[in-house]
Amino acid sequence: MAAAKRMAASSNTKFLGALPLKLEIRTDVDEGTPSVAKDPESKVSMMYQEIARNVAATLSLQSESIGAFPKITIE
């Protein structure tokens, strides 16, 4: 993970998180059952949730001019 953080920093990109290289993540996906749905309390599920929070926080802090969220008009 340290290498990923360094790579993000060197490319001026925010590091949002990382997942371990675990066979069960791949087999869960292959079986069509996301790891978070299969075992919501697992360490991997917590990592996915942390990454999702980081993505949401990053998007919410972006300027509207960047297009973080679409402008919706209801007529």
Residue, then its C-alpha position, 0 to 999 in steps of 0.5 A: m500500500a505504501a507504493a500506491k500512496r507514493m504513486a498517488a502522491s507523485s501523480n498529484t492524485k488522492f489515494l482513496g484506499a486499497l484492497p488486499l490481493k485475496l483469492e476470496i475477493r475474486t471468487d466472490v465476484d466470479e460467483g456474483t456475490p459481492s464481498v460486502a453482501k457475503d460478509p458485511e462485517s468482514k475486514v474486506s467489507m470494512m475496507y470497501q466501505e472506507i474506500a466508498r466513504n473516501v470517494a463520496a467525501t472527495l466528490s462532495l468537496q469538489s467544486e460544482s464547476i468540475g462536475a462532481f454532481p450533475k445539475i438536475t432541473i425539474e420542470 
